[in-house]
C-alpha cells in the first residue's frame, strides 16, 4: 500500500513532456447564459490539408476517369 502511494505521488509530481507550445488563437463568446472559449490552432489548416488532400485528389481522379468519354 505504501509503495502504491509513493508511486502515485511521484507520478503527480512529474512534469509532462511538452515539445514546443503551439500558438493558439483564442476566441471568447459571452452571452447571458453561456460562456464559450474556442481555441484555434493555426497549424490546423496545414494538418487538415495533409490528411484530406490525398483521398480528395484520388476521388477527383476517379471521377474524371468515369466522366471521360
N, C-alpha and C positions, 0 to 999 in steps of 0.2 A: 504494500500500500504506500509506503513512504517513497519507494523508488518511482512509482507512478506519479505521485505528487511532484517530485523533483523533475521528472521528465516533462510534465505538463508546464511547470513554471519556467523551465528552460526554453520550451517552445514558445511561450508567451513573450519572453524577453528577446527572442531572435528578431533581428531586423530583416524584413523581406528584401530579397534581391531585386532592385529596381535598376534596369539597364540605363535608361535615359528618360526623363519625364517628357511626355509629349505635350505640346502646347495645345490647349483646347480653347474653343470659343464658347463662352457661356452666355446663354440667353435665359432671362428670367421672365416668366409670365405671372402676373399677380392679378387676381380678381378678388371679389369679396369673400368667396368661399374656398377658392383653390389657389395654391401657390405651387408652380411647377418650375423646375430648373432643368434646362436642356443643355447638355454639354456636347459640342460638335467637334469631332477630331478632324483637323484639316487634312490629314493623310487618308481619310476615308474615301474620297472620290478616286484617289490613285489605287487604293486597295480594291475598291469595287470594280474599277476598270480591269484590273489584273485578273480578278476572279470571273467576271462575267464576259470579258472580251472573247476568249476562245470559243465558248459554246454559242455565243451570238453569231460570230463570224461563220461557224460551221453551219448553223441554221440558215444563214443568208446564202452560203454557197449551195446548200441542198435545195433551197427554194429556187435559186437561179437555175439550177440544173433541171428541176422539174418543169419550170416555165419555159425553158429553152425549146424551140420547135424542132 
